[in-house]
Structure formats: structure tokens, C-alpha cells
Amino acid sequence: MEVKPPGRFVRSGKVKDIYELDRDHLLFHFTDRVSAFDVILPTSIPRKGEALCKIGAYLFETLGVPNHMVRLESEDTMVVKKMDMIMVECVVRGYLYGSLMERASRGEVALPVEKVMAAKLPEPYFDPTTKSDVKDEPITEQGIVAEGRMTQQELDAVKRSSVGIYQRLSSMADAAGFILADIKLEFGRRDGELLLGDSIGPDEFRLWPRSKYKLGGTQESYDKQPIRDWLASEGYRTRLEQARKAGAAIPPPPQLPAWLVEETGKRYAAVYGALSGKKL
């Protein structure tokens, strides 16, 4: 969907275009772009933006957490309050998977659970990272405060809210036949209040069909994990990591095959239907 917003263009993120409407409000346009490993891919996913916009709106309305959403403007645009964004990605994990599994295997993280892929953690694990347009990196809670990203009081509140959101959304996912493996959240400050911001959807969480969950292996995911897996199988992740380590230019990502584009679109639509009970 081509958007001609009434506001001033501010910037493009990995998947959203942002416009200023007035001194207090922004317009988010959720595009059909897709990113993986912090790289924007050359292939778009039809109606992905609409799915993300509607999933985010539904969750902002139902999670019961103060947030920045004002209203939906169209199928893939949302009006939000301007905020001073906190430069921390608040990741909460319920399972040993992804980068947490990799770090645990290298001995960088000590967890009270056997190092088996997709093992359920005893309790939600708060695992923050820096917020970057290049590559998010793990950061300790002490580092967050020491670097002035948040005060200790703000960090305590954000951590408590993040874990609570994970638990509530996990219950919603369970009722819909899914497992919420992890989630990434962002917060901002506005008039002395901490608000949940950015978006919440398959770009920000891993969702596994409960009926297909298998301990010790790769999980089927209703998010963009199939794209990550395909890129890894094609060797792109290895090439990307080698380039970053060497300080070289980022290698251009490959076009996604048509079957993967179609399947990813179906899964994003299925998430919206499962959580909201509505069709895209």
C-alpha cells in the first residue's frame, strides 16, 4: 500500500517509515520490508506491514500497559505519541534458544538449566541489549545504569513491566496454541512517565506452535525465524559475521525465494488471527 502521509518525513528504520504529524505525534508506516541479522533484505513480504500494524495495535489495546499508541490511521499506519526513546532493547526469554543458546554454549552466560536447545527456563530471563541501527549487543543491568541509559529506578520499573508483558502475552499465546519463546520490547519517556513504544509483533517475538515443539532441536516459528534459517543455510549469516568481524563492507543479502515469501506472509497473518480472533 502506497502511503502519502500528511506529515514531515523523519526517517526510515529497518521496517518502519516515520513521519512527524505535529509537536506531539508521529505517524508510523509499517512497510512490507523485512530484516534479518540487522540487515534489510531486498525482498518484501506482501501485507507484512498490515499484519504488524494490526498485531501491534491489538496488543497495545489488550496488554493493559501504558503505551504510545493513539490510534490506527489506516491498515498499515498508526499514530503514536512522541517520546524520548530509551536506548535499550528489553529482551525477555522463556526458552534457551537463538543468541542466548549460543552465548550459553560459549560459557558467556550461566543459566540454571541444562544446555539443551529450546529448553524451558525456570523463569523469564531479562536479557537486555543495546539499541543500534547496526547491530544490537548484550548489555548488563549494571552497564545500563553506569552508561546513563536508565536510572536504577527506571530499570527496575522497565524490567518488571517487560517480564509482566512476556507473562501476559505468553498466556495469550498458550490459549491460541502457541509458545512464546522470547520477546523484544522498547520503552520511552514522556512527561515523566515510562511508556511501552515501538511495536509488538512477529518481528519482535518468537512464536512456536505448541503441537510441534520438540526439545533439543530447531523449532518451527511463526515469525521471521524461517527467513533467518534460510539465510544461514545459504551461508549468508557466516559471510555477514566474517565481514563485521573484519570491519569490511556488509555483503549484499540474497533475494528470498518465492515459496519462503509466501509462507512467511501466511504465518504473519496466522499470528494476527490466532491472537485477535480476526482475519487479516
N, C-alpha and C positions, 0 to 999 in steps of 0.2 A: 504493500500500500504506500503510495507516494504521499508524503505529508508536506503541507505548506503552512507551518505554524505561524501564529501572529507575532511571536516574539523574536528576540535577537539571538542568533546562534552563539552559543558559548563554547562548546567543544564536543568532540566525539570520543566516546570511550570505546571499549572493545566491542560492546554490543548495543550501546545506547547513544543516541544523539540528544544533547541537552540544549534547551533554549531558555532564555530569560523572558518571562512574561511581564513582571514588574519588580519592584524592590523586594517583595516578599515571596515571590513564587517562581518556580521553574516548570518547564514542560519537559517530561521525559518521553522521547520517542524510542520505543523498543523495536529495533530493527531485526531483520532476519539474518544478520551476521552471526557467525559462530566463532568462538576462540577456543584454543586448547594449548596448554602449557604456556599460557600468557602470550600467545601469538594469534592474531586474527587470520582466519583461514580464507582462501579465495572463493570458497563455495558457500552459498547461503542456503538456509533451510526454510522453504516456504511456510508462512504462517507461524514461524517460531516466535516472532516478535509479539504477535497477537496472543499466543499461548502464555508467554512470560508475563505480559502485561496483565492478563486476566487472572493468572495464578497469583501474582503478587498482590493485586487488588483484593482478591478473595481472602488471602491470608492476612493482609493488613487489617481487614474488616473483622476477622474472626478470632485472631490470636489474643486480643484483649491487651495489647501492649501499645503505649503511646508511640505514634509513628508520624512520618512526614506526609502521608498521602492526604490530599484534599478531595480529589475526585478523578474518575475516569473521564477523559475528554473524548476519546474515540476508541476503536477496537485495539489500537496499539499505542495510545498516548495517555499519559497520566500527569495531572497537575499535582505538584508537591510543594511543600514549604521549603524555603531556602534554609540551609543550616551550615554551621561550621563543622565540617565532617572531621571525625576523629581518625587519624591515620593509623588505624589498626583494623585488621580483619579478624573478627571474633569467631574462630572456628570451634565448634563443639563436635566431638566424635563419640560415637557409641560403639564402634567396632574397630578392630585393628585392621586397617586397610589403607591403600594408597600410600601417600608420603609418610604417614605415621608408621606403617608396617616397614617401610624402607629404613626409616631412622631407627626404629627399634631393632631391626636386624643388624644394623651397624653399631649398635650399642650406644647410640646417641640419646635414647630415651629409655628410662626404666619404668616399666608398667607391671602392675600386679596381675599379669595374665600370661599364659604360655604363648610363645611367639608363633602362633598359627594364624595364617591369613584368614581374615573375616571372623576371627574370634570376637565374641561379645565382651566388651569391657565391663568390669563390675559396676561402674557408674559413669555417667557422661564425663568426658575428659575435655577440659578447656585448653585449647591448643592454638593460641593467637599467632598471627603473622603480621609482618609489616604490610602496609598498603602501598603498592607500587604499580606504575604503568609498565614496568619492565619485568620484574619477577618478585613475587612475594616471598619473604624469607621468615622462618620461625623466629620468634622473639619471646623472651621470658617475661613473666609478670613484673619482675624487678626491673628489667630493661625498659618496659613500657613507662614505668614511673620515673626511672632515672633519666630517660630521654625527654621527659616532659610531654609525652603523648597523652597521658591522662594523670590526674591526681590519684592517690590511693583510694580515696572515697569514690571517685568516678569509676575506677577499675573494679572495685568491689560491686558497685551497682550494675555495671555492664556485664560482668561475669555472671552475676546472679540472674539477670534478665536473659542472657544468652542461653544458660543452662535450662531456665524455665521454658523458653521458646522451643528448644530442642525437645524437651519432655512433652510439651503440649502437641507439637507437630508430630512427634513420634506416635502419640496416641491416635491422632487423626489418621496417620498413615497406616497404623495397625488395623484400624477399623475398616480401611479400604483395601486390606490385603497386602500391604507393603511394609517393608522395614526401612526406617530412616537411618542410614548408616552414619551420616555426618551432615553438618550444615555450616555455611559461612554467612556471618551477619555483619552489618555495618551500622554504626551509630553516629549521631551528630549532636551538636549543642544548639539550642535556640531559646533565647530569653531565659537562660539559667536552667533549662530542662534538657534532659537527655532523651533523644527520640530515636527510634529504630528508623533506618533510612535505606537508601539504595533500592534493592529489590529482593524478593524471595521466590525462588523457583528452581527448576532443574539445572540452571546454570550455577546455582548456589548450594545445591544439596545432592547427595547420592540417595537414590530410592531403589530398593531391590524388591522384586516380587517375593513375598514370603514363601510361596509354594515351591520356588526354585532355589531357595537359599541352601548353600552347601558349605559346611565348614571346611577350610583348608584350600579353597580354590577361588578362582576368579568368579565374581558374581554377575549375573545378568542385571543390567542397570537401566532404569527408566529416567535417563538424564543424558548428558553428553559423554559418559564414560565409553560407550561403544566407539565414539569418534577417537577418543584418546587411545583406546586399544588398537584400532585400525592404524592410526599414525605410528604407534610403537611397532606394530607388526611390519610396517613398511620401512622401518629404520629411521623414520623422521625424528623421533624423540632422541635417539642416540646422536644423530647428526647435530641436533639443536643443542644438546648438552655439551658436546665437544666444542661447538662454536662459542658458546657462552664461557666455557672454561678457558678457552684460548683468547677471549676478548675479540673474536672475529665477528664479521657480519652475520646476522641471522640468516640461515638458509631459507629460501622460499618454500613454503609448505605446498604439498601436492593438492590437486583437486580431489574432492571426495567423490567416490563412485556413486552412481545414481541410486543403487539399492540402499546404501547407507544413508543418503539424504532422505529417501522415502521413509525408511524405518525410524530414523531419528524424529522426523516430523510426527509420525504416528505415536511415538512414545511421549512426546511433549503434550500432544492432545489427550492422550490417555491419562496423564497425570492430572490435567485440569479436570477431566471428567471424574476421576476417582476421588479427588479431594472435594470438589464442589458439587458433584452430582449433576453437572450441566454439560452439554455438548459444546464443543468449540464452534 
